[in-house]
Amino acid sequence: MHEFASLSRRGQLGCLRRVGRTALASYGLEDARLALLRHEHNTTFRVDARSGRYVLRINRPRVHTPDTIGSEMAWLSALRRDTDLGVPEPVAARDGSLVVVARDPSVPEPHVCVLLRWLDGRFVDQRLTPAHLRRVGALEGHLQEHAASWTPPSGFLRPRVDTLTDTAKVDSMAQSAAVARNGDHPTKEDGDRGLQVVEALVSTADAELFARALEVVWATTRKLAEVPGAFGLIHGDLHYENFLFHRGEARAIDFDDCGWGFHLYDLAVTLWELEGRPRYDELREALLDAYAQERPLPEDHATHLRVLFVLRRMQMLMWVLESREHAAFRDGWQAWARDELDGIARALTARGL
């Protein structure tokens, strides 16, 4: 395991490409061509085969399991069956399974893999307009409406979306079937782990900043927990790299972070990634207005959104700190962590805290 982690990015990709080839054999796609899309925790390849184009996702080990990823595929399959929303279609292996566990001697652990049909569309990124955000707001509302009316299958396991550490994410999945919206989110134990990581890897002063931010976040999540209908299964990561547009329709990809959380968190993720753009106020108004036509916004949602921005920065901070040995992060994790901490400090100062 340590030998694989210490490999260069190119070395890791060579190993994971072999894992991908093994997985594709389970789908009868041995002769397909693989083209890298992204290599971070998960690794994704575009797959070009005679039968069509697909995306192969090789999931990071030790966090998700075949059951939790199978649950993600169950929601996607239900969305494909019950709605006309643009979301990826899971592809079954030869044995009918939507999840394949692939092994290769060059990789120390088996990897859970899924294959999805390619979803046509284009990313807009810096050219996003209010019209685009209206479509995204409606899409988020429709996804949440489906989840609220859908009965997940027995054994459905997905994490809380508001966890800070990988340990807390794994713990929350173990309790997924009986997930409760009440209590502190992130949990006290999760917050304590985060504090320890920040103090050990950055500084005591930054850990104190982290602790202040936790108190602010808890004040909002406690209020949201009291709002009827404010909690459920959500996408959890619908930023501008995870929605695309096709023939005037907004489409959602990458449901890897879907899980249990406050509905407002979905909107916070979308908006936080756009903050600072020249037309941010227009983009924000368009997103929220379109969403509100599908689902009600909670009282004082503007304040809650700003606090959920802080939570998102805290999560990004913990992500980069816990990922510091990964080939994609090992050269720049300290600067990235500093940027997130500075952003948290600015947000607290703006709130007078």
C-alpha positions, 0 to 999 in steps of 0.5 A: 500500500505504501509503495503505491502511495509513493509512486509518481502520478504517472506510476499510479495511473499505469497501475490504475489503468490495468485495474480499469482493464480488468474491470472492463473485462467484466462488461465485455469491453476488453478491446475498448480505448481508455482516455484519462479524465481525472486522477485524484481520489477517484480515477475516471477514464473515458471509454471508447468502444464499438458499443458506444462511449462510457465513463469508467470510475475507479473508486478510492479504497477504504472509504466507500464499499460495494454497498455504498457505491451500489446505493449511489447506482440505485438512486441514479437508476431510479432517477433514470427510470422515474424522471427525464432528468439528465443524469448518468445511466449505470451500466450492468456488468455481464453478471447483472451487477452495477458494481465491479470489484477489480484487482491487479497485482500492482495495486495493493487493494481491490478497487470498486468500479462502476461504468456509466454511459457517456452523458452528452453536454458541455461545461460552461464554466466562466461563461455561466449566465443567470439563464444557466443558473436558473436551469441549475436551480430547477435541476437541484429542486427536481433532484431533491423532489425525486429523493423526497418521494423515492423509497430507497431499497433495503440496505441503502447506505450513503454518508452524511454530506456535512462530515469533515474527516474520512473517519466521520464519513465512514461512520456516518455510512454505517448509520445511514439506514437510520440517519437522523437530522438532529444533533450537531453536524458535523458531529462533536467527534468529527470536529475534534478530529478536525481540530487535531489534524489542523493543530498537528499539520498547520498551527495551534492558532489555526486550530483555534480559528477552526474551532470558532468556525465550528461554533458558527456552523453548529449554530446554523445546522441546529436551526436547519435541523428544526425546519420541517422538510429541510433534510434529505438525500441530495447530490452534495457536490453540484458545482460548475464542474459537475453540471453541464448543458445539452440542448438547453437542459442542465444535466448533473454528473458525479454523484459520488458525494451524494448523501444525507444532508440539508437541502440548502447545502446543495445550493451552497456548494453551487454558489460558493464555487461562483462567489467572487465572479463579476455577476455573482449577485445575478447568478445567485438570484437566478439560482435561488429563484428557480429553485424556490419554484420547485421547493421552498427555501427556509427562513433566513436562508441567506444567512444560512448559505453564508455559514454553509460556505464556511463549512464547505471551506472547512471540508476542503481544508480537511480534504487537502490535509488528509490527502497530502500524500496523494500524488495529486496533492503532495506538492501543493497541499500546504499552499492550498490549506493556507488559502482555505484557512485564510478564506475561513478567517475572512468569512468570520471577520465579515460576520464580526466573529 
